[in-house]
Amino acid sequence: MINEEKNKNEIVDSICEECKNEEESVKQNLILTGYKVCNSCKISKTIFPI
Ligand SMILES: [Zn+2]
């Protein structure tokens, strides 16, 4: 049960808020930039900041 919830949280942490795709880069970008986005959406956000 505990492991199941941990896995679920890890999957949620890896989902891009922009395109909803699961990407390993999302976690890294969340730490580095504070945005929960994948690399391709990070480029979009950099060009068109909201
Ligand atoms: Zn994305």
mmCIF file of the protein (N, C-alpha, C, O) and its ligand, coordinates in Angstrom:
data_MODEL
# 
_entry.id   MODEL 
# 
loop_
_entity.id 
_entity.type 
_entity.pdbx_number_of_molecules 
1 polymer     1 
2 non-polymer 1 
# 
_entity_poly.entity_id                      1 
_entity_poly.type                           'polypeptide(L)' 
_entity_poly.nstd_linkage                   no 
_entity_poly.nstd_monomer                   no 
_entity_poly.pdbx_seq_one_letter_code       MINEEKNKNEIVDSICEECKNEEESVKQNLILTGYKVCNSCKISKTIFPI 
_entity_poly.pdbx_seq_one_letter_code_can   MINEEKNKNEIVDSICEECKNEEESVKQNLILTGYKVCNSCKISKTIFPI 
_entity_poly.pdbx_strand_id                 A 
# 
loop_
_entity_poly_seq.entity_id 
_entity_poly_seq.num 
_entity_poly_seq.mon_id 
_entity_poly_seq.hetero 
1 1  MET n 
1 2  ILE n 
1 3  ASN n 
1 4  GLU n 
1 5  GLU n 
1 6  LYS n 
1 7  ASN n 
1 8  LYS n 
1 9  ASN n 
1 10 GLU n 
1 11 ILE n 
1 12 VAL n 
1 13 ASP n 
1 14 SER n 
1 15 ILE n 
1 16 CYS n 
1 17 GLU n 
1 18 GLU n 
1 19 CYS n 
1 20 LYS n 
1 21 ASN n 
1 22 GLU n 
1 23 GLU n 
1 24 GLU n 
1 25 SER n 
1 26 VAL n 
1 27 LYS n 
1 28 GLN n 
1 29 ASN n 
1 30 LEU n 
1 31 ILE n 
1 32 LEU n 
1 33 THR n 
1 34 GLY n 
1 35 TYR n 
1 36 LYS n 
1 37 VAL n 
1 38 CYS n 
1 39 ASN n 
1 40 SER n 
1 41 CYS n 
1 42 LYS n 
1 43 ILE n 
1 44 SER n 
1 45 LYS n 
1 46 THR n 
1 47 ILE n 
1 48 PHE n 
1 49 PRO n 
1 50 ILE n 
# 
loop_
_struct_asym.id 
_struct_asym.entity_id 
A 1 
B 2 
# 
loop_
_chem_comp.id 
_chem_comp.type 
_chem_comp.mon_nstd_flag 
ASN 'L-peptide linking' y 
ASP 'L-peptide linking' y 
CYS 'L-peptide linking' y 
GLN 'L-peptide linking' y 
GLU 'L-peptide linking' y 
GLY 'peptide linking'   y 
ILE 'L-peptide linking' y 
LEU 'L-peptide linking' y 
LYS 'L-peptide linking' y 
MET 'L-peptide linking' y 
PHE 'L-peptide linking' y 
PRO 'L-peptide linking' y 
SER 'L-peptide linking' y 
THR 'L-peptide linking' y 
TYR 'L-peptide linking' y 
VAL 'L-peptide linking' y 
ZN  non-polymer         . 
# 
_pdbx_entity_nonpoly.entity_id   2 
_pdbx_entity_nonpoly.name        ? 
_pdbx_entity_nonpoly.comp_id     ZN 
# 
_pdbx_nonpoly_scheme.asym_id         B 
_pdbx_nonpoly_scheme.entity_id       2 
_pdbx_nonpoly_scheme.mon_id          ZN 
_pdbx_nonpoly_scheme.ndb_seq_num     1 
_pdbx_nonpoly_scheme.pdb_seq_num     101 
_pdbx_nonpoly_scheme.auth_seq_num    101 
_pdbx_nonpoly_scheme.pdb_mon_id      ZN 
_pdbx_nonpoly_scheme.auth_mon_id     ZN 
_pdbx_nonpoly_scheme.pdb_strand_id   A 
_pdbx_nonpoly_scheme.pdb_ins_code    . 
# 
loop_
_atom_site.group_PDB 
_atom_site.id 
_atom_site.type_symbol 
_atom_site.label_atom_id 
_atom_site.label_alt_id 
_atom_site.label_comp_id 
_atom_site.label_asym_id 
_atom_site.label_entity_id 
_atom_site.label_seq_id 
_atom_site.pdbx_PDB_ins_code 
_atom_site.Cartn_x 
_atom_site.Cartn_y 
_atom_site.Cartn_z 
_atom_site.occupancy 
_atom_site.B_iso_or_equiv 
_atom_site.pdbx_formal_charge 
_atom_site.auth_seq_id 
_atom_site.auth_comp_id 
_atom_site.auth_asym_id 
_atom_site.auth_atom_id 
_atom_site.pdbx_PDB_model_num 
ATOM   1   N  N  . MET A 1 1  ? 0.838  -1.213 0.000   1.00 0.00 ? 1   MET A N  1 
ATOM   2   C  CA . MET A 1 1  ? 0.000  0.000  0.000   1.00 0.00 ? 1   MET A CA 1 
ATOM   3   C  C  . MET A 1 1  ? 0.870  1.260  0.000   1.00 0.00 ? 1   MET A C  1 
ATOM   4   O  O  . MET A 1 1  ? 0.658  2.188  -0.780  1.00 0.00 ? 1   MET A O  1 
ATOM   5   N  N  . ILE A 1 2  ? 1.862  1.258  0.910   1.00 0.00 ? 2   ILE A N  1 
ATOM   6   C  CA . ILE A 1 2  ? 2.744  2.434  0.987   1.00 0.00 ? 2   ILE A CA 1 
ATOM   7   C  C  . ILE A 1 2  ? 3.563  2.563  -0.300  1.00 0.00 ? 2   ILE A C  1 
ATOM   8   O  O  . ILE A 1 2  ? 3.709  3.653  -0.852  1.00 0.00 ? 2   ILE A O  1 
ATOM   9   N  N  . ASN A 1 3  ? 4.094  1.424  -0.766  1.00 0.00 ? 3   ASN A N  1 
ATOM   10  C  CA . ASN A 1 3  ? 4.866  1.450  -1.999  1.00 0.00 ? 3   ASN A CA 1 
ATOM   11  C  C  . ASN A 1 3  ? 4.019  1.897  -3.178  1.00 0.00 ? 3   ASN A C  1 
ATOM   12  O  O  . ASN A 1 3  ? 4.492  2.618  -4.056  1.00 0.00 ? 3   ASN A O  1 
ATOM   13  N  N  . GLU A 1 4  ? 2.774  1.469  -3.193  1.00 0.00 ? 4   GLU A N  1 
ATOM   14  C  CA . GLU A 1 4  ? 1.876  1.843  -4.274  1.00 0.00 ? 4   GLU A CA 1 
ATOM   15  C  C  . GLU A 1 4  ? 1.692  3.363  -4.327  1.00 0.00 ? 4   GLU A C  1 
ATOM   16  O  O  . GLU A 1 4  ? 1.728  3.963  -5.401  1.00 0.00 ? 4   GLU A O  1 
ATOM   17  N  N  . GLU A 1 5  ? 1.495  3.972  -3.167  1.00 0.00 ? 5   GLU A N  1 
ATOM   18  C  CA . GLU A 1 5  ? 1.310  5.426  -3.124  1.00 0.00 ? 5   GLU A CA 1 
ATOM   19  C  C  . GLU A 1 5  ? 2.586  6.148  -3.527  1.00 0.00 ? 5   GLU A C  1 
ATOM   20  O  O  . GLU A 1 5  ? 2.540  7.188  -4.183  1.00 0.00 ? 5   GLU A O  1 
ATOM   21  N  N  . LYS A 1 6  ? 3.711  5.597  -3.137  1.00 0.00 ? 6   LYS A N  1 
ATOM   22  C  CA . LYS A 1 6  ? 4.986  6.225  -3.497  1.00 0.00 ? 6   LYS A CA 1 
ATOM   23  C  C  . LYS A 1 6  ? 5.167  6.214  -5.009  1.00 0.00 ? 6   LYS A C  1 
ATOM   24  O  O  . LYS A 1 6  ? 5.568  7.211  -5.609  1.00 0.00 ? 6   LYS A O  1 
ATOM   25  N  N  . ASN A 1 7  ? 4.861  5.059  -5.616  1.00 0.00 ? 7   ASN A N  1 
ATOM   26  C  CA . ASN A 1 7  ? 4.975  4.977  -7.071  1.00 0.00 ? 7   ASN A CA 1 
ATOM   27  C  C  . ASN A 1 7  ? 4.024  5.947  -7.750  1.00 0.00 ? 7   ASN A C  1 
ATOM   28  O  O  . ASN A 1 7  ? 4.389  6.589  -8.734  1.00 0.00 ? 7   ASN A O  1 
ATOM   29  N  N  . LYS A 1 8  ? 2.818  6.058  -7.236  1.00 0.00 ? 8   LYS A N  1 
ATOM   30  C  CA . LYS A 1 8  ? 1.830  6.961  -7.823  1.00 0.00 ? 8   LYS A CA 1 
ATOM   31  C  C  . LYS A 1 8  ? 2.348  8.401  -7.781  1.00 0.00 ? 8   LYS A C  1 
ATOM   32  O  O  . LYS A 1 8  ? 2.244  9.138  -8.761  1.00 0.00 ? 8   LYS A O  1 
ATOM   33  N  N  . ASN A 1 9  ? 2.908  8.787  -6.630  1.00 0.00 ? 9   ASN A N  1 
ATOM   34  C  CA . ASN A 1 9  ? 3.437  10.139 -6.512  1.00 0.00 ? 9   ASN A CA 1 
ATOM   35  C  C  . ASN A 1 9  ? 4.593  10.374 -7.472  1.00 0.00 ? 9   ASN A C  1 
ATOM   36  O  O  . ASN A 1 9  ? 4.722  11.456 -8.044  1.00 0.00 ? 9   ASN A O  1 
ATOM   37  N  N  . GLU A 1 10 ? 5.428  9.368  -7.647  1.00 0.00 ? 10  GLU A N  1 
ATOM   38  C  CA . GLU A 1 10 ? 6.564  9.540  -8.550  1.00 0.00 ? 10  GLU A CA 1 
ATOM   39  C  C  . GLU A 1 10 ? 6.098  9.713  -9.984  1.00 0.00 ? 10  GLU A C  1 
ATOM   40  O  O  . GLU A 1 10 ? 6.688  10.476 -10.750 1.00 0.00 ? 10  GLU A O  1 
ATOM   41  N  N  . ILE A 1 11 ? 5.029  8.997  -10.348 1.00 0.00 ? 11  ILE A N  1 
ATOM   42  C  CA . ILE A 1 11 ? 4.500  9.142  -11.701 1.00 0.00 ? 11  ILE A CA 1 
ATOM   43  C  C  . ILE A 1 11 ? 3.909  10.546 -11.883 1.00 0.00 ? 11  ILE A C  1 
ATOM   44  O  O  . ILE A 1 11 ? 4.129  11.194 -12.906 1.00 0.00 ? 11  ILE A O  1 
ATOM   45  N  N  . VAL A 1 12 ? 3.154  11.004 -10.875 1.00 0.00 ? 12  VAL A N  1 
ATOM   46  C  CA . VAL A 1 12 ? 2.567  12.355 -10.961 1.00 0.00 ? 12  VAL A CA 1 
ATOM   47  C  C  . VAL A 1 12 ? 3.664  13.402 -11.085 1.00 0.00 ? 12  VAL A C  1 
ATOM   48  O  O  . VAL A 1 12 ? 3.526  14.366 -11.838 1.00 0.00 ? 12  VAL A O  1 
ATOM   49  N  N  . ASP A 1 13 ? 4.760  13.211 -10.345 1.00 0.00 ? 13  ASP A N  1 
ATOM   50  C  CA . ASP A 1 13 ? 5.847  14.176 -10.401 1.00 0.00 ? 13  ASP A CA 1 
ATOM   51  C  C  . ASP A 1 13 ? 6.522  14.216 -11.765 1.00 0.00 ? 13  ASP A C  1 
ATOM   52  O  O  . ASP A 1 13 ? 7.201  15.188 -12.097 1.00 0.00 ? 13  ASP A O  1 
ATOM   53  N  N  . SER A 1 14 ? 6.339  13.171 -12.549 1.00 0.00 ? 14  SER A N  1 
ATOM   54  C  CA . SER A 1 14 ? 7.008  13.104 -13.846 1.00 0.00 ? 14  SER A CA 1 
ATOM   55  C  C  . SER A 1 14 ? 6.101  13.547 -14.986 1.00 0.00 ? 14  SER A C  1 
ATOM   56  O  O  . SER A 1 14 ? 6.501  13.492 -16.149 1.00 0.00 ? 14  SER A O  1 
ATOM   57  N  N  . ILE A 1 15 ? 4.879  13.989 -14.666 1.00 0.00 ? 15  ILE A N  1 
ATOM   58  C  CA . ILE A 1 15 ? 3.955  14.391 -15.727 1.00 0.00 ? 15  ILE A CA 1 
ATOM   59  C  C  . ILE A 1 15 ? 4.033  15.897 -15.937 1.00 0.00 ? 15  ILE A C  1 
ATOM   60  O  O  . ILE A 1 15 ? 3.885  16.681 -14.999 1.00 0.00 ? 15  ILE A O  1 
ATOM   61  N  N  . CYS A 1 16 ? 4.268  16.278 -17.175 1.00 0.00 ? 16  CYS A N  1 
ATOM   62  C  CA . CYS A 1 16 ? 4.360  17.683 -17.542 1.00 0.00 ? 16  CYS A CA 1 
ATOM   63  C  C  . CYS A 1 16 ? 2.996  18.360 -17.383 1.00 0.00 ? 16  CYS A C  1 
ATOM   64  O  O  . CYS A 1 16 ? 1.976  17.817 -17.809 1.00 0.00 ? 16  CYS A O  1 
ATOM   65  N  N  . GLU A 1 17 ? 2.983  19.537 -16.773 1.00 0.00 ? 17  GLU A N  1 
ATOM   66  C  CA . GLU A 1 17 ? 1.723  20.246 -16.564 1.00 0.00 ? 17  GLU A CA 1 
ATOM   67  C  C  . GLU A 1 17 ? 1.196  20.857 -17.855 1.00 0.00 ? 17  GLU A C  1 
ATOM   68  O  O  . GLU A 1 17 ? 0.011  21.179 -17.949 1.00 0.00 ? 17  GLU A O  1 
ATOM   69  N  N  . GLU A 1 18 ? 2.051  21.017 -18.835 1.00 0.00 ? 18  GLU A N  1 
ATOM   70  C  CA . GLU A 1 18 ? 1.644  21.642 -20.095 1.00 0.00 ? 18  GLU A CA 1 
ATOM   71  C  C  . GLU A 1 18 ? 1.058  20.624 -21.065 1.00 0.00 ? 18  GLU A C  1 
ATOM   72  O  O  . GLU A 1 18 ? -0.060 20.798 -21.550 1.00 0.00 ? 18  GLU A O  1 
ATOM   73  N  N  . CYS A 1 19 ? 1.809  19.562 -21.350 1.00 0.00 ? 19  CYS A N  1 
ATOM   74  C  CA . CYS A 1 19 ? 1.377  18.606 -22.374 1.00 0.00 ? 19  CYS A CA 1 
ATOM   75  C  C  . CYS A 1 19 ? 0.863  17.303 -21.773 1.00 0.00 ? 19  CYS A C  1 
ATOM   76  O  O  . CYS A 1 19 ? 0.367  16.438 -22.496 1.00 0.00 ? 19  CYS A O  1 
ATOM   77  N  N  . LYS A 1 20 ? 0.982  17.156 -20.422 1.00 0.00 ? 20  LYS A N  1 
ATOM   78  C  CA . LYS A 1 20 ? 0.485  15.978 -19.708 1.00 0.00 ? 20  LYS A CA 1 
ATOM   79  C  C  . LYS A 1 20 ? 1.205  14.700 -20.095 1.00 0.00 ? 20  LYS A C  1 
ATOM   80  O  O  . LYS A 1 20 ? 0.698  13.606 -19.844 1.00 0.00 ? 20  LYS A O  1 
ATOM   81  N  N  . ASN A 1 21 ? 2.350  14.816 -20.687 1.00 0.00 ? 21  ASN A N  1 
ATOM   82  C  CA . ASN A 1 21 ? 3.151  13.638 -20.992 1.00 0.00 ? 21  ASN A CA 1 
ATOM   83  C  C  . ASN A 1 21 ? 4.071  13.322 -19.829 1.00 0.00 ? 21  ASN A C  1 
ATOM   84  O  O  . ASN A 1 21 ? 4.541  14.214 -19.123 1.00 0.00 ? 21  ASN A O  1 
ATOM   85  N  N  . GLU A 1 22 ? 4.321  12.026 -19.644 1.00 0.00 ? 22  GLU A N  1 
ATOM   86  C  CA . GLU A 1 22 ? 5.252  11.631 -18.593 1.00 0.00 ? 22  GLU A CA 1 
ATOM   87  C  C  . GLU A 1 22 ? 6.669  11.666 -19.143 1.00 0.00 ? 22  GLU A C  1 
ATOM   88  O  O  . GLU A 1 22 ? 7.003  10.929 -20.071 1.00 0.00 ? 22  GLU A O  1 
ATOM   89  N  N  . GLU A 1 23 ? 7.497  12.523 -18.565 1.00 0.00 ? 23  GLU A N  1 
ATOM   90  C  CA . GLU A 1 23 ? 8.868  12.683 -19.029 1.00 0.00 ? 23  GLU A CA 1 
ATOM   91  C  C  . GLU A 1 23 ? 9.799  12.690 -17.830 1.00 0.00 ? 23  GLU A C  1 
ATOM   92  O  O  . GLU A 1 23 ? 9.488  13.289 -16.800 1.00 0.00 ? 23  GLU A O  1 
ATOM   93  N  N  . GLU A 1 24 ? 10.941 12.025 -17.958 1.00 0.00 ? 24  GLU A N  1 
ATOM   94  C  CA . GLU A 1 24 ? 11.899 12.024 -16.873 1.00 0.00 ? 24  GLU A CA 1 
ATOM   95  C  C  . GLU A 1 24 ? 12.449 13.428 -16.640 1.00 0.00 ? 24  GLU A C  1 
ATOM   96  O  O  . GLU A 1 24 ? 12.847 13.755 -15.522 1.00 0.00 ? 24  GLU A O  1 
ATOM   97  N  N  . SER A 1 25 ? 12.476 14.250 -17.664 1.00 0.00 ? 25  SER A N  1 
ATOM   98  C  CA . SER A 1 25 ? 13.034 15.600 -17.557 1.00 0.00 ? 25  SER A CA 1 
ATOM   99  C  C  . SER A 1 25 ? 12.157 16.521 -16.716 1.00 0.00 ? 25  SER A C  1 
ATOM   100 O  O  . SER A 1 25 ? 12.623 17.559 -16.245 1.00 0.00 ? 25  SER A O  1 
ATOM   101 N  N  . VAL A 1 26 ? 10.887 16.149 -16.522 1.00 0.00 ? 26  VAL A N  1 
ATOM   102 C  CA . VAL A 1 26 ? 9.976  17.002 -15.749 1.00 0.00 ? 26  VAL A CA 1 
ATOM   103 C  C  . VAL A 1 26 ? 10.488 17.191 -14.330 1.00 0.00 ? 26  VAL A C  1 
ATOM   104 O  O  . VAL A 1 26 ? 10.482 18.305 -13.807 1.00 0.00 ? 26  VAL A O  1 
ATOM   105 N  N  . LYS A 1 27 ? 10.930 16.105 -13.705 1.00 0.00 ? 27  LYS A N  1 
ATOM   106 C  CA . LYS A 1 27 ? 11.427 16.183 -12.327 1.00 0.00 ? 27  LYS A CA 1 
ATOM   107 C  C  . LYS A 1 27 ? 12.655 17.096 -12.252 1.00 0.00 ? 27  LYS A C  1 
ATOM   108 O  O  . LYS A 1 27 ? 12.783 17.907 -11.335 1.00 0.00 ? 27  LYS A O  1 
ATOM   109 N  N  . GLN A 1 28 ? 13.533 16.953 -13.208 1.00 0.00 ? 28  GLN A N  1 
ATOM   110 C  CA . GLN A 1 28 ? 14.750 17.768 -13.207 1.00 0.00 ? 28  GLN A CA 1 
ATOM   111 C  C  . GLN A 1 28 ? 14.405 19.237 -13.422 1.00 0.00 ? 28  GLN A C  1 
ATOM   112 O  O  . GLN A 1 28 ? 14.977 20.112 -12.772 1.00 0.00 ? 28  GLN A O  1 
ATOM   113 N  N  . ASN A 1 29 ? 13.467 19.511 -14.335 1.00 0.00 ? 29  ASN A N  1 
ATOM   114 C  CA . ASN A 1 29 ? 13.088 20.893 -14.593 1.00 0.00 ? 29  ASN A CA 1 
ATOM   115 C  C  . ASN A 1 29 ? 12.363 21.505 -13.402 1.00 0.00 ? 29  ASN A C  1 
ATOM   116 O  O  . ASN A 1 29 ? 12.496 22.700 -13.141 1.00 0.00 ? 29  ASN A O  1 
ATOM   117 N  N  . LEU A 1 30 ? 11.600 20.695 -12.681 1.00 0.00 ? 30  LEU A N  1 
ATOM   118 C  CA . LEU A 1 30 ? 10.923 21.190 -11.482 1.00 0.00 ? 30  LEU A CA 1 
ATOM   119 C  C  . LEU A 1 30 ? 11.946 21.650 -10.438 1.00 0.00 ? 30  LEU A C  1 
ATOM   120 O  O  . LEU A 1 30 ? 11.758 22.671 -9.776  1.00 0.00 ? 30  LEU A O  1 
ATOM   121 N  N  . ILE A 1 31 ? 13.016 20.890 -10.303 1.00 0.00 ? 31  ILE A N  1 
ATOM   122 C  CA . ILE A 1 31 ? 14.071 21.254 -9.353  1.00 0.00 ? 31  ILE A CA 1 
ATOM   123 C  C  . ILE A 1 31 ? 14.848 22.462 -9.860  1.00 0.00 ? 31  ILE A C  1 
ATOM   124 O  O  . ILE A 1 31 ? 15.141 23.384 -9.099  1.00 0.00 ? 31  ILE A O  1 
ATOM   125 N  N  . LEU A 1 32 ? 15.177 22.453 -11.141 1.00 0.00 ? 32  LEU A N  1 
ATOM   126 C  CA . LEU A 1 32 ? 16.059 23.486 -11.693 1.00 0.00 ? 32  LEU A CA 1 
ATOM   127 C  C  . LEU A 1 32 ? 15.333 24.805 -11.908 1.00 0.00 ? 32  LEU A C  1 
ATOM   128 O  O  . LEU A 1 32 ? 15.889 25.866 -11.626 1.00 0.00 ? 32  LEU A O  1 
ATOM   129 N  N  . THR A 1 33 ? 14.086 24.756 -12.409 1.00 0.00 ? 33  THR A N  1 
ATOM   130 C  CA . THR A 1 33 ? 13.402 25.985 -12.828 1.00 0.00 ? 33  THR A CA 1 
ATOM   131 C  C  . THR A 1 33 ? 12.165 26.286 -11.994 1.00 0.00 ? 33  THR A C  1 
ATOM   132 O  O  . THR A 1 33 ? 11.681 27.418 -12.009 1.00 0.00 ? 33  THR A O  1 
ATOM   133 N  N  . GLY A 1 34 ? 11.635 25.290 -11.258 1.00 0.00 ? 34  GLY A N  1 
ATOM   134 C  CA . GLY A 1 34 ? 10.406 25.494 -10.506 1.00 0.00 ? 34  GLY A CA 1 
ATOM   135 C  C  . GLY A 1 34 ? 9.169  25.258 -11.351 1.00 0.00 ? 34  GLY A C  1 
ATOM   136 O  O  . GLY A 1 34 ? 8.048  25.294 -10.844 1.00 0.00 ? 34  GLY A O  1 
ATOM   137 N  N  . TYR A 1 35 ? 9.373  25.012 -12.656 1.00 0.00 ? 35  TYR A N  1 
ATOM   138 C  CA . TYR A 1 35 ? 8.256  24.692 -13.536 1.00 0.00 ? 35  TYR A CA 1 
ATOM   139 C  C  . TYR A 1 35 ? 8.165  23.186 -13.710 1.00 0.00 ? 35  TYR A C  1 
ATOM   140 O  O  . TYR A 1 35 ? 9.173  22.514 -13.929 1.00 0.00 ? 35  TYR A O  1 
ATOM   141 N  N  . LYS A 1 36 ? 6.925  22.650 -13.609 1.00 0.00 ? 36  LYS A N  1 
ATOM   142 C  CA . LYS A 1 36 ? 6.733  21.211 -13.764 1.00 0.00 ? 36  LYS A CA 1 
ATOM   143 C  C  . LYS A 1 36 ? 6.452  20.927 -15.231 1.00 0.00 ? 36  LYS A C  1 
ATOM   144 O  O  . LYS A 1 36 ? 5.324  20.611 -15.608 1.00 0.00 ? 36  LYS A O  1 
ATOM   145 N  N  . VAL A 1 37 ? 7.475  21.040 -16.042 1.00 0.00 ? 37  VAL A N  1 
ATOM   146 C  CA . VAL A 1 37 ? 7.327  20.897 -17.487 1.00 0.00 ? 37  VAL A CA 1 
ATOM   147 C  C  . VAL A 1 37 ? 8.446  20.031 -18.057 1.00 0.00 ? 37  VAL A C  1 
ATOM   148 O  O  . VAL A 1 37 ? 9.515  19.905 -17.461 1.00 0.00 ? 37  VAL A O  1 
ATOM   149 N  N  . CYS A 1 38 ? 8.183  19.439 -19.220 1.00 0.00 ? 38  CYS A N  1 
ATOM   150 C  CA . CYS A 1 38 ? 9.209  18.671 -19.907 1.00 0.00 ? 38  CYS A CA 1 
ATOM   151 C  C  . CYS A 1 38 ? 10.125 19.624 -20.666 1.00 0.00 ? 38  CYS A C  1 
ATOM   152 O  O  . CYS A 1 38 ? 9.905  20.835 -20.674 1.00 0.00 ? 38  CYS A O  1 
ATOM   153 N  N  . ASN A 1 39 ? 11.145 19.072 -21.300 1.00 0.00 ? 39  ASN A N  1 
ATOM   154 C  CA . ASN A 1 39 ? 12.122 19.928 -21.962 1.00 0.00 ? 39  ASN A CA 1 
ATOM   155 C  C  . ASN A 1 39 ? 11.508 20.734 -23.101 1.00 0.00 ? 39  ASN A C  1 
ATOM   156 O  O  . ASN A 1 39 ? 11.837 21.908 -23.277 1.00 0.00 ? 39  ASN A O  1 
ATOM   157 N  N  . SER A 1 40 ? 10.617 20.114 -23.879 1.00 0.00 ? 40  SER A N  1 
ATOM   158 C  CA . SER A 1 40 ? 10.046 20.848 -25.018 1.00 0.00 ? 40  SER A CA 1 
ATOM   159 C  C  . SER A 1 40 ? 9.127  21.964 -24.542 1.00 0.00 ? 40  SER A C  1 
ATOM   160 O  O  . SER A 1 40 ? 9.097  23.033 -25.152 1.00 0.00 ? 40  SER A O  1 
ATOM   161 N  N  . CYS A 1 41 ? 8.363  21.739 -23.446 1.00 0.00 ? 41  CYS A N  1 
ATOM   162 C  CA . CYS A 1 41 ? 7.498  22.784 -22.908 1.00 0.00 ? 41  CYS A CA 1 
ATOM   163 C  C  . CYS A 1 41 ? 8.306  23.847 -22.193 1.00 0.00 ? 41  CYS A C  1 
ATOM   164 O  O  . CYS A 1 41 ? 7.887  25.003 -22.127 1.00 0.00 ? 41  CYS A O  1 
ATOM   165 N  N  . LYS A 1 42 ? 9.460  23.473 -21.657 1.00 0.00 ? 42  LYS A N  1 
ATOM   166 C  CA . LYS A 1 42 ? 10.324 24.437 -21.008 1.00 0.00 ? 42  LYS A CA 1 
ATOM   167 C  C  . LYS A 1 42 ? 10.792 25.489 -22.019 1.00 0.00 ? 42  LYS A C  1 
ATOM   168 O  O  . LYS A 1 42 ? 10.883 26.676 -21.705 1.00 0.00 ? 42  LYS A O  1 
ATOM   169 N  N  . ILE A 1 43 ? 11.084 25.030 -23.229 1.00 0.00 ? 43  ILE A N  1 
ATOM   170 C  CA . ILE A 1 43 ? 11.492 25.950 -24.291 1.00 0.00 ? 43  ILE A CA 1 
ATOM   171 C  C  . ILE A 1 43 ? 10.347 26.904 -24.616 1.00 0.00 ? 43  ILE A C  1 
ATOM   172 O  O  . ILE A 1 43 ? 10.567 28.103 -24.788 1.00 0.00 ? 43  ILE A O  1 
ATOM   173 N  N  . SER A 1 44 ? 9.118  26.374 -24.701 1.00 0.00 ? 44  SER A N  1 
ATOM   174 C  CA . SER A 1 44 ? 7.945  27.209 -24.973 1.00 0.00 ? 44  SER A CA 1 
ATOM   175 C  C  . SER A 1 44 ? 7.761  28.250 -23.867 1.00 0.00 ? 44  SER A C  1 
ATOM   176 O  O  . SER A 1 44 ? 7.462  29.412 -24.144 1.00 0.00 ? 44  SER A O  1 
ATOM   177 N  N  . LYS A 1 45 ? 7.940  27.831 -22.625 1.00 0.00 ? 45  LYS A N  1 
ATOM   178 C  CA . LYS A 1 45 ? 7.754  28.755 -21.497 1.00 0.00 ? 45  LYS A CA 1 
ATOM   179 C  C  . LYS A 1 45 ? 8.832  29.826 -21.501 1.00 0.00 ? 45  LYS A C  1 
ATOM   180 O  O  . LYS A 1 45 ? 8.578  30.971 -21.127 1.00 0.00 ? 45  LYS A O  1 
ATOM   181 N  N  . THR A 1 46 ? 10.030 29.458 -21.920 1.00 0.00 ? 46  THR A N  1 
ATOM   182 C  CA . THR A 1 46 ? 11.109 30.423 -21.950 1.00 0.00 ? 46  THR A CA 1 
ATOM   183 C  C  . THR A 1 46 ? 10.857 31.493 -23.011 1.00 0.00 ? 46  THR A C  1 
ATOM   184 O  O  . THR A 1 46 ? 11.177 32.666 -22.819 1.00 0.00 ? 46  THR A O  1 
ATOM   185 N  N  . ILE A 1 47 ? 10.277 31.065 -24.134 1.00 0.00 ? 47  ILE A N  1 
ATOM   186 C  CA . ILE A 1 47 ? 9.994  32.011 -25.214 1.00 0.00 ? 47  ILE A CA 1 
ATOM   187 C  C  . ILE A 1 47 ? 8.736  32.817 -24.918 1.00 0.00 ? 47  ILE A C  1 
ATOM   188 O  O  . ILE A 1 47 ? 8.687  34.023 -25.159 1.00 0.00 ? 47  ILE A O  1 
ATOM   189 N  N  . PHE A 1 48 ? 7.707  32.131 -24.387 1.00 0.00 ? 48  PHE A N  1 
ATOM   190 C  CA . PHE A 1 48 ? 6.453  32.794 -24.082 1.00 0.00 ? 48  PHE A CA 1 
ATOM   191 C  C  . PHE A 1 48 ? 6.133  32.643 -22.591 1.00 0.00 ? 48  PHE A C  1 
ATOM   192 O  O  . PHE A 1 48 ? 5.259  31.853 -22.232 1.00 0.00 ? 48  PHE A O  1 
ATOM   193 N  N  . PRO A 1 49 ? 6.816  33.377 -21.725 1.00 0.00 ? 49  PRO A N  1 
ATOM   194 C  CA . PRO A 1 49 ? 6.536  33.247 -20.287 1.00 0.00 ? 49  PRO A CA 1 
ATOM   195 C  C  . PRO A 1 49 ? 5.137  33.743 -19.941 1.00 0.00 ? 49  PRO A C  1 
ATOM   196 O  O  . PRO A 1 49 ? 4.682  34.773 -20.438 1.00 0.00 ? 49  PRO A O  1 
ATOM   197 N  N  . ILE A 1 50 ? 4.460  32.974 -19.064 1.00 0.00 ? 50  ILE A N  1 
ATOM   198 C  CA . ILE A 1 50 ? 3.094  33.349 -18.681 1.00 0.00 ? 50  ILE A CA 1 
ATOM   199 C  C  . ILE A 1 50 ? 3.143  34.226 -17.424 1.00 0.00 ? 50  ILE A C  1 
ATOM   200 O  O  . ILE A 1 50 ? 2.100  34.655 -16.928 1.00 0.00 ? 50  ILE A O  1 
HETATM 201 ZN ZN . ZN  B 2 .  ? 5.446  19.084 -21.829 1.00 0.00 2 101 ZN  A ZN 1 
# 
